[in-house]
Amino acid sequence: MKTRYLPILTLALIAIATLSANAEVILFSGQLSDNDQPNAGVFDAEVIWGFDAGSNVLTMQIFNQTSWPNDYTLSELYFNVSSDVTSMSILSDGPLSNTSLTPNSTAGPFGTYDYEFDMGWGNWGLTNGNDVTVTFLVTGSNLDTLDFFTGLPTGGCHDFSCNTAAVKWTQGPCDDSVYAGSLNGCVVPEPATVGLLGLGLAAMGLRKRTK
């Protein structure tokens, strides 16, 4: 192999390693089930997830980013999966207790999702400013990261028809609760994916020049 191709190969390997290390991100804010609640700046949550096809383990890091003094507890996460997923079960729930994973659950006006991860019975959950990492064992065929947080809910109000996932906060200032949908109804692209695309185009251009 000619030495002038070594820098390109090195960059490609670094980009692929970065892509493997990165995870998908989905944000929750703004589209609330109750318009009487405080503005969207109060209700913020984030889920970073990745899937290991070798072990069939789905990992989620869940953040409750609600603002003080509206100290809402993040109690439930609703999401869809593709038809490749046969079943899921909780492998580890970290410091949480009394968690459960229920299929075909309804998130208020946001409709019914394939799975609801309840972060603890009796309004237990994730208090504001905290995060937790949980893992799930998944069964199915041809599984990859794109099999999670996919598709739209069923049976929801038309105002909430574009959310690939939803969350629920409880124990607000008036002992109330509120649902929120995924921000812009979509998943944030991986920076590494964009980087690999640019690297590929650059390599193609260099190959054309060397010819």
N, C-alpha and C positions, 0 to 999 in steps of 0.2 A: 504493500500500500504506500502511495506517495505521501511524503511528510506534509505536504501542503493541505491534505485533507484532515490531518490530526486535530487542528483547532475546531473544525466543524463537528467531528465525531465527539470530541470532548464536550462541546456545548450541547449536543443532542443528548448525551448520556446524563448530563446535569439536569436538563429540562425534564427528561423522563423520570429521574429520581424525584424531582420536585413535584411532578404531577402525581406520583404514587403517594407522596407524603401529604399532599393537600387533600382537603375534604370539601364537600359541597356545603353551602350555607343558605339558610332560608330565614327571612326576617318577618316579624309580626309587629304590626303597628297600624293605627289609623282607622281601619274599617271595623267599627265596633258594633256590637249587637244592641247597644243602648246609647242613643244619641245624647242622653242627659248626663253621661259620664264626662269626666274631665277630658281635655283635649288629648290628641294622639301622643304628645310629648310625654305624658304620664305612662302610657301603656307601650312598653317595648319589650320584646323578647327575641331571642335568636337561638337557632339550632344549627350546630355544625355536625355533619355526619359523614361517615365513610363505611364502606362495606368491604370485607375481606372475603373474596371468593374461595380462598383456600380453606378457611375454617367455617365459612357460612355465618360469620358474626357481623351484625350491624351495630356500629357504635354511634351513639349520639351524645354530644355535649350540649346541655340545655342551659340557657342563661335567662334569668329574670332581671330585666333592666328597668323596671318601673321606678318612677321618681318619688322621692320623699317629698311631702309627708303622706302621700297616698300609698300606704304600705300594703299593696295587694300581694297575695300569695299566688304563685303560678301553680295550678293544681292539675291541669290536664293538657295533653297534647293529642290532637286528632290528625291522622294522615292516611293517605291512600297508598296502595302498592299495586304493582302490575299483576297480570294473570299468571306470571311465572312463579309467584310466591304462593306456596301451598299452606304454610302455617308459620307462626312466630311465637316465641316464648321468651320471657325475661330470663337472661343469664345472670346479670348483676345489676342491682339498682343503687350501688354506692351507699351513701349514708342514709338514703331514704328508707322508709319503712311502710309496710302495708300497701305496697304498690300492686297494680294489676294491669293486665293487658287484655282488653275486651274487643272482640271483633264486632263490626257493624254497629257502631255507636253514633248517636246524634249529638251534634254540637249546636244546640239551639237552632236559630234561623239559618245557620251556615250549612245545614243538611247533614246527611249520614256519611260517615267515613269508614273505611275498611277496618281501621284500628283506633282505639283510644288507649293511650297510656295514662293511667291515673297515678299521680305521684303520691298517693296516700289517702286512705279512707278518713272520713271525718274532718275534711278541710286541712289535712296535712298537705305539705307540698314544699315548694321552693320559695323562700322569702326573697324580698327584693334585694338586689345587689349580689346575689349568690348564683352559683352554677353547680351542675352535677353531671357526671358522666355515667351513662347507663349502656348496657350491652344487651343485645337480643340474639337468640339463636334462630336462624331462618332455615326453613326447608323449601325446596323447589327445584326448578331446572333452569339452566342457562342464566344464573343470577349475576347481576352486577349492580353498580351504584344507581343506575338509571331505573331500577325496579322499585325505588322508594320515592315517596313524595311525588307521585305521578298521578295524572288524571284529576278529574273534578268530582266533588261530592254529589250525592244524589238526594233529591227531595228537599233541597234548600230553597229559601226565598230567592226570587230573581235578583234581588239587590246583592245577594251574597253568592253568586253563581261562579265566580272566577277565582276562588281560593283553593289552591292545591292542598292546603292544610289550615288548621285552626288551633287556637289555644284558649284556655279558660283561666281567668283570675278569680279568686274568691277572697273573702275576709277583707273587703274594702273598708273605708272609714265608717260606712253605715251598715257594716256586716253584709254588704251586697256582693254581687258577682257580675262579670262581664266577659263576653267572648270577643276575640279579635281574629281576623283573617290574616293570611300571609300577605305581606306587603307587595303590592303590584301583582299578586297572584302568580308569582314565578320564583324560580330559583336563581340565585346570584351565580353568574358564570365563574368557573375556576380561572384565576390568573394564569396558571400554568398551561391551561388549554390554549389560551390566546398566545402565550409564548411559544408553544410548540408549533402553532400554525405559522407564526412569523418566521421561526427558524426553518421550517420546511420550505417556505417561499424563498428565503435567502439562499438555501442550499440549491434549490432549483435554478435560481438566477446564476449562481456561481458555476454550476455545471454547464449551463448554456454558454457562459463566457469562455470556459476552458475548451469547449469544442471549437 
